[in-house]
């Protein structure tokens, strides 16, 4: 039995090491989530992230559709043509302004836009979330505009002519015929833009907005441990994206079935 003694000794020495590992892991978990009800920090950060993403998405869709309407109308009416009325001149000017807006927003980092909005435009305001919503909404609007414009331009021009022959004006044609078809085509791209927007809200931590990433970093600085705070933040973002992707696929399937 003497040959078993080294094996038993090694096993007995490994058991305390294993116990210490799980004990340390539990203490880290406790410090991150249970001590002083720190799980509430994560909950509040999640709610702030969802609020910012939701209202920024609404603003982005509104701005995007308006800009896309101006640019697509200009492309269909005035590309290669001279202005014949005051309305055409106004449309030309609006199209130039929309192009400048898209170029500036897509050409500068989102974090710089948030910092400009917070430290310059809203320098005297305490409403941090409003600054974040406006910044992310304006940023998203530039990308939504190009997505919507591409969807509108993908519709056959013959449908415009057919609707005009039936007595529809330009506005009615866009609302009742073109946009419903374009929406089905661009839905995956719009869904992807919203997913990017959810994750992009993490840069609001740079200006001290207490969203999810900021909270995770705050807990990390208090516990001096990075594993649970950062992994928790990553898993929460992953869960949000997976849930939204699931709902988006159900909506796409329902719209696809409505065509038959």
Buried (B, 14 or more C-beta within 10 A) or exposed (E): EEEEEEEEEEEEEEEEEEEEEEEEEEEBBEBBBEBEEBBEBBBBBBEBBBBBBBBBBEBBBEBBBBBBBBBBBBBEEBEEEEBEEEEBEEBEEBBEEBBEBBEEBEEEEBBEBBBBBBEEEBEEEEEBBBBBBBBBBBBBBBBBBBBBBBBBBEBEEEEBEEBEEEEBEBEBBBEEBBBEBBBBBBBEBBBBBBBEBBBBBBBBBBBEBBBBBBBBBBBBEBBEBBEBBBEBBEEBBEEBBEEBEEEBEEEBEEEEEEEE
